[in-house]
Amino acid sequence: MPIATSFTALGRGNGFPSCLGKVDVSVYDHWVTLGGTEKGNTATGSEKSLSLVNAMKLYWNLYSATASFTSSLSKSSDDVNYSFTKDLSSSYIISPEPIERTCSSVSIDPPSVSKQFTEAELNQTDGAACGGNAVFSVPAIKRMYDGDINDESKFVGYGIESLYSALTSFAHNEGILNGSATIQIGSYLDGESDSGSTESPVGSGNINYFDKTASSVSIGGIQFKSFASASVSTNASSNLSKTVTSSASSASASGSWTAGSSTSSGSGGVSAPSIDFYTY
């Protein structure tokens, strides 16, 4: 943990250098304050206080984050053979240093990362591809209300809309094998846990297998909500083997489609980030 210069900031009298926005979180499927109060529960005074402590920790003392994703694509047949991997382990640096955040806006370097196919690779695969992208967001602190934002009795604590989101995907030609893995992390979000398969339209043979998890996850000792989803789809399920899994902190999808001497495969995975703070 890096050591920051100690300082005193007058700010707006709320712990931050500017006024905070408000959000009605009652409309979301899931929410949790930075103090640990979850949807359906009554916020205690100590939980509201802890949410402010953690909100200030995220705004003033967040130093870095580390996250990764991976995706792959391959094909083996009598006349075509290729194998590609697009993965990335990225470190995000939050600047400026805490003492300068009184007057300067907080930024993240890089704001987003991406790994995609090049034009030459697309030509080699005749359009099949895999890749991924991820975004670590500047913590935009919000005052959370379980209802009317103009009614202070509805105030439940502090939170952030988004901390991190990531997506990986793979796609073979002609719909024989496609897949993706995603994760979203923040204080409030939509999405329900579910697993199974769907066929659309019914009788078409176009089947999507999925696994979704809406849960709570602790990152840097702070509670957030997460929604992770993995899916694999095909228009020829009799030739497919697949795995789709999701949890509070990760999602992964993989599949293999075989016909005769030809095998097409793909995989994708994402995981929650880790974060590091300044000390004094």
Backbone bond lengths (Angstrom), bond angles and torsions (degrees), N, CA, C in turn:
res aa  C-N    CA-C-N  psi(-1)  N-CA   C-N-CA  omega(-1)  CA-C   N-CA-C  phi
1 M - - - 1.459 - - 1.527 109.96 -
2 P 1.330 117.80 126.52 1.460 120.52 178.38 1.527 111.22 -70.55
3 I 1.321 116.62 154.59 1.459 121.89 179.71 1.524 109.56 -102.72
4 A 1.332 117.00 126.93 1.463 122.64 -179.25 1.520 110.54 -99.58
5 T 1.336 115.88 160.03 1.458 122.19 176.37 1.521 109.75 -76.03
6 S 1.310 117.45 130.30 1.465 121.11 178.87 1.520 110.28 -68.79
7 F 1.339 117.09 147.59 1.464 121.30 -179.39 1.516 109.20 -159.95
8 T 1.338 115.68 167.27 1.458 123.01 174.46 1.516 109.04 -122.89
9 A 1.345 117.19 131.01 1.463 121.30 -179.44 1.525 108.96 -124.25
10 L 1.335 116.69 131.60 1.457 120.52 177.84 1.525 111.74 -76.09
11 G 1.345 116.87 -40.69 1.454 121.15 176.52 1.515 112.90 57.48
12 R 1.340 115.10 -147.18 1.461 122.44 -178.42 1.522 112.21 -101.43
13 G 1.317 116.40 11.65 1.451 119.89 -178.53 1.513 112.96 78.84
14 N 1.344 116.66 8.75 1.459 121.29 -179.98 1.526 112.50 -118.84
15 G 1.337 115.68 6.84 1.463 120.01 -178.10 1.512 113.75 95.10
16 F 1.349 116.79 -1.67 1.465 121.11 -175.77 1.532 109.76 -135.87
17 P 1.338 117.02 162.26 1.461 119.08 -177.32 1.523 113.80 -79.79
18 S 1.332 118.55 -2.64 1.459 121.30 -179.88 1.529 109.82 -148.48
19 C 1.313 116.09 167.57 1.463 120.24 176.73 1.528 110.05 -69.79
20 L 1.320 115.84 149.87 1.452 120.63 -176.53 1.524 111.42 -100.69
21 G 1.323 115.85 146.36 1.447 121.30 174.58 1.523 110.87 -74.88
22 K 1.331 115.92 164.00 1.461 122.12 179.36 1.525 109.54 -118.86
23 V 1.339 116.36 150.93 1.454 120.47 178.80 1.526 109.73 -143.26
24 D 1.327 115.96 135.91 1.463 122.23 174.22 1.526 107.39 -86.87
25 V 1.327 117.04 106.68 1.464 120.83 -175.83 1.523 112.79 -90.00
26 S 1.318 117.00 -1.39 1.469 119.78 -178.88 1.521 111.67 -65.35
27 V 1.342 117.38 -19.90 1.459 120.90 -177.75 1.526 112.17 -83.70
28 Y 1.320 118.12 -6.82 1.464 121.39 -178.49 1.522 110.94 -92.93
29 D 1.338 115.42 152.96 1.465 120.57 178.31 1.524 111.59 -64.25
30 H 1.332 116.39 -36.49 1.465 120.85 -175.34 1.524 109.90 -142.09
31 W 1.323 116.39 142.71 1.458 119.57 171.16 1.523 110.23 -154.92
32 V 1.314 114.72 153.51 1.450 122.13 173.82 1.524 107.24 -149.09
33 T 1.311 117.55 134.87 1.461 120.01 176.95 1.524 109.32 -76.38
34 L 1.315 115.88 167.40 1.464 120.53 176.88 1.518 111.51 -69.60
35 G 1.330 116.09 -4.73 1.464 121.47 174.97 1.514 113.21 -101.29
36 G 1.353 116.85 -0.78 1.455 120.64 174.84 1.512 116.56 97.98
37 T 1.339 118.66 1.22 1.466 120.35 176.56 1.526 109.59 -75.35
38 E 1.337 116.74 124.18 1.458 121.25 -178.40 1.516 111.79 -103.98
39 K 1.331 115.02 161.83 1.458 121.79 177.74 1.523 109.73 -53.83
40 G 1.330 116.64 133.61 1.454 121.54 -179.50 1.505 113.82 96.38
41 N 1.340 116.86 -10.47 1.461 121.24 179.81 1.523 110.79 -111.45
42 T 1.322 116.14 158.21 1.461 122.28 176.71 1.519 109.70 -91.81
43 A 1.317 116.78 129.84 1.466 121.26 -179.54 1.520 110.67 -72.93
44 T 1.320 116.20 128.12 1.459 120.67 175.49 1.521 109.73 -86.75
45 G 1.306 116.40 165.38 1.460 120.41 177.81 1.508 112.09 -60.44
46 S 1.327 117.21 -40.49 1.462 120.48 -179.13 1.523 110.94 -68.25
47 E 1.336 117.74 -34.36 1.467 120.29 178.17 1.524 111.04 -69.63
48 K 1.328 117.07 -37.99 1.462 120.09 176.25 1.531 110.37 -63.95
49 S 1.329 115.72 -42.01 1.469 119.93 179.13 1.524 110.77 -64.17
50 L 1.343 117.01 -42.39 1.462 120.58 179.37 1.520 110.77 -65.26
51 S 1.332 116.99 -35.81 1.466 118.84 179.03 1.522 110.82 -64.16
52 L 1.329 117.92 -35.66 1.464 121.16 176.65 1.525 110.49 -68.98
53 V 1.325 117.30 -42.27 1.461 121.25 177.96 1.525 110.35 -58.32
54 N 1.335 116.74 -46.38 1.464 120.16 -178.49 1.522 111.83 -72.22
55 A 1.333 117.33 -32.66 1.463 120.13 176.19 1.522 110.36 -63.76
56 M 1.335 116.22 -43.84 1.467 119.97 177.64 1.522 110.78 -66.30
57 K 1.324 116.68 -35.72 1.465 120.50 177.59 1.530 110.60 -62.15
58 L 1.343 116.29 -43.54 1.460 119.80 179.16 1.525 111.57 -67.12
59 Y 1.329 117.27 -41.37 1.459 119.01 -177.69 1.526 111.98 -72.47
60 W 1.327 117.27 -50.35 1.458 121.17 -172.02 1.527 113.94 -85.13
61 N 1.331 117.82 -35.93 1.466 119.40 -166.60 1.523 115.61 -112.88
62 L 1.331 118.64 -2.71 1.459 119.52 179.38 1.521 110.00 -64.35
63 Y 1.313 115.97 127.02 1.470 121.22 -176.30 1.524 112.50 -107.23
64 S 1.343 116.90 -47.59 1.454 118.85 -175.15 1.523 110.78 -156.94
65 A 1.314 114.84 166.49 1.454 122.16 174.32 1.522 108.30 -141.79
66 T 1.316 115.94 149.77 1.460 121.52 177.93 1.521 108.82 -129.87
67 A 1.312 116.50 131.58 1.456 120.91 -179.24 1.528 109.33 -148.42
68 S 1.319 116.05 163.18 1.461 120.19 -179.14 1.518 111.14 -148.06
69 F 1.321 115.70 157.09 1.453 121.86 170.45 1.523 108.21 -148.09
70 T 1.331 116.23 162.08 1.452 120.42 179.31 1.513 110.46 -147.64
71 S 1.317 117.14 148.20 1.458 122.18 173.53 1.527 108.42 -149.35
72 S 1.331 115.75 152.95 1.469 119.94 -178.83 1.515 110.02 -145.01
73 L 1.321 115.01 158.70 1.455 122.38 -179.78 1.519 108.19 -151.19
74 S 1.321 117.29 133.93 1.463 119.80 178.64 1.520 110.65 -151.30
75 K 1.323 114.65 157.48 1.461 121.56 175.52 1.512 108.63 -148.78
76 S 1.319 115.61 138.00 1.456 121.91 178.01 1.516 108.77 -135.06
77 S 1.338 116.44 121.21 1.462 121.67 178.42 1.518 108.72 -150.78
78 D 1.318 117.35 -176.99 1.458 121.00 -178.70 1.517 112.29 -63.78
79 D 1.336 117.25 -32.26 1.469 119.57 -175.32 1.520 115.16 -121.58
80 V 1.349 118.02 -6.35 1.469 120.99 -179.73 1.518 109.74 -133.88
81 N 1.339 115.90 129.24 1.460 120.85 175.98 1.526 109.37 -142.94
82 Y 1.352 116.27 124.88 1.451 120.10 173.95 1.521 109.30 -155.44
83 S 1.328 115.06 158.98 1.457 121.79 178.55 1.528 108.90 -152.89
84 F 1.320 116.43 125.93 1.459 121.45 -178.49 1.530 110.06 -132.66
85 T 1.313 115.42 146.80 1.460 121.87 173.09 1.524 108.81 -131.87
86 K 1.312 116.23 130.06 1.458 122.47 176.27 1.528 107.32 -121.24
87 D 1.322 115.79 99.16 1.458 118.72 179.25 1.515 110.07 -131.96
88 L 1.302 115.58 162.12 1.457 119.79 -175.41 1.519 110.24 -157.13
89 S 1.311 115.68 130.05 1.455 121.95 168.58 1.511 106.42 -112.48
90 S 1.317 116.13 115.98 1.457 120.55 -170.79 1.519 111.61 -119.72
91 S 1.321 115.51 140.42 1.455 121.48 173.15 1.522 108.63 -110.70
92 Y 1.328 115.80 127.47 1.462 122.44 179.52 1.532 108.25 -103.23
93 I 1.318 116.38 129.40 1.459 121.11 177.62 1.518 109.38 -106.44
94 I 1.331 115.70 128.07 1.465 121.04 -178.86 1.525 108.45 -97.44
95 S 1.314 116.78 129.21 1.462 121.68 -178.59 1.533 109.65 -135.66
96 P 1.354 118.22 164.32 1.456 126.83 -1.98 1.523 111.30 -78.40
97 E 1.348 116.00 -172.31 1.455 120.07 175.85 1.522 109.50 -64.17
98 P 1.339 117.37 157.04 1.468 120.88 -174.03 1.524 114.99 -49.96
99 I 1.322 118.74 -42.39 1.459 120.74 -176.20 1.527 111.74 -62.06
100 E 1.342 117.66 -24.88 1.457 121.45 -177.71 1.531 112.41 -92.45
101 R 1.330 117.45 -4.11 1.462 119.94 -177.33 1.531 112.45 -79.56
102 T 1.316 116.97 -4.26 1.461 120.30 175.88 1.524 111.09 -69.92
103 C 1.340 116.54 -31.13 1.466 120.65 -175.60 1.529 113.30 -120.46
104 S 1.330 117.99 -17.21 1.459 121.52 -177.30 1.522 110.24 -113.70
105 S 1.321 116.34 144.77 1.458 120.43 178.61 1.526 110.17 -71.54
106 V 1.317 115.42 149.96 1.460 121.11 -179.78 1.525 108.78 -80.92
107 S 1.329 116.84 137.90 1.460 121.05 178.44 1.515 109.93 -134.45
108 I 1.328 115.36 163.43 1.454 122.15 -178.33 1.517 109.20 -125.07
109 D 1.320 116.94 135.99 1.461 122.35 179.12 1.529 109.52 -125.64
110 P 1.337 118.27 116.99 1.464 126.61 -4.18 1.529 110.65 -83.41
111 P 1.333 119.03 154.83 1.465 119.98 179.28 1.520 112.49 -68.52
112 S 1.332 116.71 -27.74 1.457 121.25 177.26 1.521 109.33 -154.63
113 V 1.325 116.33 159.00 1.465 121.40 178.14 1.524 108.59 -132.47
114 S 1.329 115.61 151.85 1.463 119.46 -177.51 1.523 109.67 -152.42
115 K 1.319 115.27 144.84 1.464 122.93 172.29 1.521 107.40 -131.71
116 Q 1.337 116.48 115.58 1.453 121.11 -177.36 1.522 110.79 -132.86
117 F 1.331 116.36 167.29 1.455 121.63 177.96 1.524 110.58 -69.14
118 T 1.325 115.64 144.61 1.453 121.24 172.50 1.534 108.65 -84.63
119 E 1.310 116.21 167.64 1.464 120.26 177.90 1.523 111.13 -61.60
120 A 1.337 116.48 -38.54 1.465 120.17 179.16 1.525 111.12 -64.36
121 E 1.339 116.63 -39.27 1.464 120.19 179.20 1.528 111.02 -68.30
122 L 1.322 117.22 -38.51 1.462 120.62 177.07 1.525 111.29 -63.56
123 N 1.322 116.57 -36.93 1.464 119.99 176.86 1.524 110.78 -65.58
124 Q 1.332 116.16 -37.89 1.462 120.40 -179.36 1.529 111.91 -67.15
125 T 1.348 116.52 -34.95 1.468 120.35 -176.91 1.523 112.33 -97.82
126 D 1.331 117.10 1.70 1.455 122.23 -178.14 1.533 111.33 59.52
127 G 1.327 115.77 36.31 1.454 121.53 173.90 1.506 116.16 102.73
128 A 1.324 118.77 -14.32 1.466 120.59 174.14 1.529 108.77 -67.76
129 A 1.352 116.91 149.80 1.465 118.25 -174.47 1.519 111.31 -160.87
130 C 1.327 114.86 164.03 1.456 122.19 170.43 1.519 107.82 -144.45
131 G 1.334 117.18 162.02 1.452 120.00 -179.94 1.505 111.43 173.89
132 G 1.320 115.48 -175.06 1.457 119.84 -178.93 1.509 111.34 -164.48
133 N 1.322 115.83 161.92 1.458 121.57 173.66 1.521 109.02 -150.26
134 A 1.327 115.41 156.57 1.458 121.13 -177.65 1.521 109.96 -148.16
135 V 1.338 115.75 148.32 1.456 121.90 179.36 1.526 109.04 -134.00
136 F 1.324 116.33 123.36 1.462 121.55 171.09 1.519 106.52 -103.59
137 S 1.322 117.04 120.40 1.468 121.52 -169.75 1.526 112.42 -92.90
138 V 1.336 115.54 145.53 1.457 120.77 169.92 1.522 108.09 -61.53
139 P 1.336 118.89 125.19 1.468 120.18 -178.14 1.532 111.41 -62.97
140 A 1.329 116.23 104.24 1.467 121.84 176.66 1.528 107.33 -92.34
141 I 1.311 117.18 100.30 1.460 122.00 -173.77 1.527 110.65 -69.74
142 K 1.330 115.86 134.00 1.463 122.09 178.74 1.528 110.20 -126.81
143 R 1.321 115.81 149.01 1.454 121.55 168.27 1.527 107.33 -85.19
144 M 1.329 117.47 122.71 1.454 122.99 -174.48 1.528 111.11 -97.47
145 Y 1.334 115.86 134.88 1.458 122.07 179.96 1.529 109.39 -126.57
146 D 1.308 115.97 135.52 1.463 121.12 175.37 1.524 108.36 -89.79
147 G 1.347 115.56 64.66 1.454 122.11 -175.69 1.516 111.34 133.94
148 D 1.318 116.53 -144.19 1.464 124.28 -175.07 1.533 111.38 -57.96
149 I 1.341 116.55 121.04 1.466 120.55 -178.77 1.531 112.16 -71.72
150 N 1.317 117.92 -11.28 1.462 121.51 177.53 1.526 112.35 -94.03
151 D 1.322 116.53 0.16 1.463 122.26 178.94 1.531 108.25 -109.45
152 E 1.347 116.50 103.63 1.452 119.99 -174.82 1.531 113.20 -65.60
153 S 1.314 117.29 -15.99 1.465 119.19 175.67 1.524 111.05 -70.13
154 K 1.336 116.81 -15.27 1.466 121.94 179.31 1.529 112.25 -90.98
155 F 1.325 116.87 -4.08 1.471 120.67 -179.72 1.525 110.08 -67.00
156 V 1.352 116.08 128.72 1.467 120.36 -177.26 1.528 113.31 -116.31
157 G 1.331 117.40 -13.68 1.459 119.46 -179.99 1.518 111.09 145.04
158 Y 1.330 115.49 -167.50 1.465 121.89 -176.01 1.525 110.16 -107.54
159 G 1.338 115.76 152.43 1.454 120.31 178.97 1.513 111.27 -161.30
160 I 1.340 116.78 -177.39 1.458 122.70 176.93 1.523 108.61 -134.15
161 E 1.323 116.04 144.74 1.466 119.72 -178.79 1.523 111.12 -65.98
162 S 1.330 116.95 -47.48 1.463 119.89 -175.55 1.516 110.82 -142.63
163 L 1.313 116.12 134.57 1.457 121.70 171.84 1.520 110.19 -104.57
164 Y 1.346 115.98 -43.62 1.472 119.61 -173.47 1.517 110.02 -157.61
165 S 1.326 116.53 144.49 1.459 122.10 171.74 1.524 108.85 -145.27
166 A 1.321 116.11 144.13 1.459 120.15 -179.09 1.524 110.01 -149.24
167 L 1.333 115.94 150.67 1.453 123.09 179.96 1.516 109.53 -143.98
168 T 1.331 116.81 133.38 1.454 121.77 167.66 1.519 107.93 -125.86
169 S 1.342 115.87 152.26 1.452 119.23 -178.96 1.521 110.93 -152.98
170 F 1.315 115.37 160.76 1.465 121.94 173.19 1.521 108.24 -145.40
171 A 1.342 116.02 147.95 1.464 119.86 -176.15 1.519 110.07 -150.99
172 H 1.322 115.58 121.14 1.462 121.48 172.43 1.526 109.55 -93.87
173 N 1.307 115.96 166.52 1.455 121.56 -177.04 1.525 112.14 -70.86
174 E 1.316 115.41 155.77 1.461 124.51 171.35 1.533 113.34 63.69
175 G 1.345 117.40 17.36 1.453 120.42 174.81 1.510 116.27 73.49
176 I 1.333 117.40 14.21 1.465 118.42 -177.62 1.521 112.48 -72.98
177 L 1.342 117.72 -27.97 1.460 120.50 -178.87 1.523 110.66 -160.16
178 N 1.324 116.02 115.14 1.467 122.56 174.11 1.524 108.45 -132.86
179 G 1.306 117.07 152.34 1.455 119.40 178.68 1.509 112.36 -160.84
180 S 1.327 115.52 163.01 1.462 120.41 178.46 1.519 110.14 -157.33
181 A 1.329 115.32 158.17 1.466 122.96 174.01 1.517 107.26 -140.28
182 T 1.330 116.87 131.67 1.456 121.14 -177.71 1.520 110.48 -135.84
183 I 1.349 115.23 156.97 1.459 120.68 172.14 1.519 108.88 -148.24
184 Q 1.332 116.38 140.18 1.457 123.72 175.45 1.526 107.92 -128.76
185 I 1.335 115.84 138.32 1.461 120.26 -178.76 1.526 109.11 -136.30
186 G 1.337 116.25 130.02 1.452 122.06 178.53 1.512 109.59 -170.71
187 S 1.317 117.04 -170.96 1.467 120.91 178.72 1.516 112.44 -86.09
188 Y 1.328 117.92 -22.08 1.456 121.25 179.71 1.525 108.87 -149.55
189 L 1.340 115.69 135.77 1.461 120.72 -177.90 1.527 110.56 -162.92
190 D 1.332 114.86 169.11 1.459 122.24 177.67 1.525 110.23 -107.81
191 G 1.337 115.82 162.98 1.459 121.94 177.69 1.516 110.63 126.63
192 E 1.332 116.42 140.62 1.458 121.41 -178.70 1.518 111.12 -121.21
193 S 1.322 116.23 148.88 1.456 121.53 175.78 1.523 109.43 -66.16
194 D 1.329 116.32 136.14 1.458 120.81 -179.46 1.525 108.19 -168.28
195 S 1.313 116.36 158.07 1.459 121.25 175.32 1.514 109.14 -154.80
196 G 1.334 116.09 154.70 1.450 120.12 179.70 1.507 111.29 145.39
197 S 1.325 116.85 -145.13 1.459 121.58 -179.46 1.522 109.62 -150.87
198 T 1.316 115.32 154.78 1.457 121.87 175.73 1.523 108.97 -134.40
199 E 1.318 116.02 150.67 1.463 121.73 176.23 1.520 107.77 -121.82
200 S 1.339 116.07 124.96 1.462 119.12 -176.72 1.534 110.53 -140.79
201 P 1.361 116.17 124.31 1.467 125.14 -11.90 1.525 111.18 -71.29
202 V 1.323 116.12 163.17 1.459 120.98 -178.56 1.526 110.05 -58.21
203 G 1.344 114.71 130.93 1.458 120.49 -179.81 1.508 114.47 89.95
204 S 1.341 117.19 -2.61 1.465 120.44 -176.64 1.518 113.11 -81.85
205 G 1.332 116.81 -22.47 1.461 120.05 -174.07 1.513 113.29 85.34
206 N 1.354 116.86 -0.52 1.464 121.25 176.01 1.535 108.53 -86.12
207 I 1.326 116.30 100.64 1.456 121.15 -171.94 1.524 110.56 -115.11
208 N 1.327 115.01 135.49 1.462 121.72 176.63 1.525 109.06 -116.41
209 Y 1.327 116.71 123.10 1.459 122.99 177.24 1.523 107.71 -102.08
210 F 1.343 117.75 134.56 1.459 119.19 -172.96 1.524 111.61 -144.57
211 D 1.312 113.86 157.82 1.463 122.46 172.80 1.521 107.10 -144.95
212 K 1.341 116.84 123.97 1.458 122.01 -176.17 1.527 109.67 -128.19
213 T 1.329 115.91 139.62 1.461 120.70 179.51 1.526 110.33 -133.51
214 A 1.328 116.26 120.44 1.467 122.74 171.03 1.524 106.85 -105.34
215 S 1.329 116.96 123.69 1.461 118.87 -172.01 1.524 110.37 -156.62
216 S 1.326 114.87 -176.14 1.463 122.11 172.88 1.518 108.98 -104.39
217 V 1.318 115.94 148.20 1.460 120.52 179.26 1.527 108.69 -143.14
218 S 1.322 116.03 140.54 1.466 121.21 177.89 1.527 109.19 -100.58
219 I 1.321 115.74 124.96 1.461 122.00 178.42 1.520 108.18 -128.94
220 G 1.305 116.97 121.49 1.455 120.29 -177.75 1.509 112.70 62.68
221 G 1.339 116.75 27.11 1.458 120.77 -179.23 1.513 114.49 78.66
222 I 1.333 117.85 10.49 1.461 123.19 -178.93 1.524 108.83 -118.29
223 Q 1.338 116.96 139.03 1.455 121.66 -178.57 1.535 111.34 -83.29
224 F 1.346 114.79 135.04 1.456 122.50 174.20 1.526 108.57 -134.82
225 K 1.327 115.74 169.47 1.452 122.32 170.14 1.525 108.69 -101.17
226 S 1.328 115.51 145.75 1.453 119.78 178.59 1.525 109.60 -133.08
227 F 1.321 114.82 150.58 1.460 121.11 172.12 1.518 107.30 -134.17
228 A 1.334 116.04 114.66 1.459 122.41 -178.46 1.517 109.11 -116.81
229 S 1.328 116.25 141.72 1.455 120.70 -176.14 1.528 110.23 -144.21
230 A 1.330 115.67 137.61 1.463 121.75 175.69 1.516 108.56 -130.73
231 S 1.339 117.12 141.25 1.456 120.06 -179.98 1.521 111.01 -149.04
232 V 1.317 115.65 150.35 1.465 124.20 173.00 1.520 106.87 -136.38
233 S 1.332 116.96 132.48 1.453 120.51 179.92 1.528 110.57 -128.50
234 T 1.345 115.52 155.36 1.458 121.83 -179.52 1.519 110.04 -157.28
235 N 1.310 115.89 157.87 1.462 120.20 172.33 1.526 111.04 -107.53
236 A 1.344 116.31 11.87 1.466 121.51 178.94 1.521 108.29 -148.47
237 S 1.328 116.46 73.97 1.462 121.40 -171.22 1.529 113.67 -66.82
238 S 1.319 118.29 -23.84 1.471 119.86 -178.99 1.521 112.34 -66.68
239 N 1.315 116.77 -18.70 1.467 121.52 -179.84 1.521 112.68 -100.55
240 L 1.350 117.37 5.04 1.466 121.31 -169.20 1.517 113.06 -107.85
241 S 1.333 116.02 139.15 1.463 122.72 163.01 1.518 106.60 -121.14
242 K 1.334 117.35 139.84 1.460 118.61 -172.35 1.518 110.42 -152.35
243 T 1.359 114.81 161.02 1.458 123.26 173.46 1.524 108.30 -141.22
244 V 1.331 116.68 128.49 1.470 121.31 175.66 1.524 107.61 -130.97
245 T 1.330 117.05 124.74 1.458 121.17 -179.59 1.528 109.52 -140.43
246 S 1.333 115.07 147.45 1.461 120.65 175.97 1.517 109.08 -145.44
247 S 1.333 115.55 155.43 1.459 122.13 178.68 1.514 108.06 -148.87
248 A 1.317 116.86 -174.65 1.466 120.52 179.19 1.515 112.35 -63.35
249 S 1.324 117.29 -26.18 1.466 119.92 -172.59 1.527 114.52 -122.40
250 S 1.348 118.82 4.29 1.463 118.98 -177.91 1.518 111.57 -163.24
251 A 1.323 114.79 165.73 1.459 122.14 172.83 1.519 108.09 -150.24
252 S 1.341 116.55 143.69 1.456 120.07 177.92 1.520 109.73 -146.98
253 A 1.330 115.32 144.25 1.459 122.67 178.69 1.517 108.44 -137.12
254 S 1.331 116.87 138.07 1.454 120.84 176.64 1.516 109.25 -150.00
255 G 1.318 115.39 152.03 1.450 119.48 -179.84 1.511 111.51 -157.73
256 S 1.324 114.88 158.28 1.460 121.95 177.54 1.524 108.05 -141.66
257 W 1.323 116.44 128.93 1.466 122.26 -178.76 1.520 107.95 -119.20
258 T 1.335 116.49 124.19 1.464 121.64 -174.75 1.518 111.26 -125.93
259 A 1.310 114.86 133.59 1.463 121.71 173.80 1.526 107.52 -143.71
260 G 1.326 116.78 113.16 1.454 120.44 -177.08 1.507 111.64 62.06
261 S 1.336 116.15 -124.90 1.467 120.77 -179.21 1.522 112.69 -91.88
262 S 1.330 117.82 3.73 1.461 121.84 -176.75 1.531 111.32 -103.86
263 T 1.318 116.84 130.45 1.462 122.65 176.82 1.522 109.70 -130.74
264 S 1.321 115.77 125.59 1.466 122.05 176.21 1.523 108.45 -114.90
265 S 1.338 117.06 131.95 1.457 121.31 -176.73 1.520 110.98 -132.63
266 G 1.320 114.81 159.48 1.459 120.15 176.04 1.514 110.89 -162.20
267 S 1.318 116.58 157.50 1.466 120.90 178.07 1.519 109.72 -155.15
268 G 1.328 115.43 158.00 1.459 121.39 176.54 1.513 110.37 -155.60
269 G 1.318 116.89 144.54 1.456 120.75 179.89 1.511 112.12 -150.55
270 V 1.337 116.26 143.43 1.457 122.76 177.19 1.520 108.24 -136.08
271 S 1.325 116.55 156.17 1.464 120.34 178.69 1.513 110.22 -146.15
272 A 1.332 116.10 160.49 1.462 122.14 178.41 1.523 110.69 -67.65
273 P 1.322 118.06 151.08 1.465 121.09 179.93 1.524 112.18 -81.85
274 S 1.301 115.00 166.17 1.471 121.64 167.00 1.532 106.28 -109.30
275 I 1.331 117.28 152.93 1.458 120.57 -178.80 1.535 110.13 -130.88
276 D 1.321 114.67 154.49 1.460 121.32 -178.15 1.535 108.42 -130.72
277 F 1.329 115.62 146.89 1.467 120.79 -176.35 1.528 111.46 -120.36
278 Y 1.336 114.39 154.41 1.468 120.07 168.73 1.516 110.04 -67.63
279 T 1.322 115.50 149.86 1.464 121.43 168.32 1.528 107.46 -117.30
280 Y 1.356 115.77 170.30 1.471 120.10 -177.58 1.535 109.19 -127.59
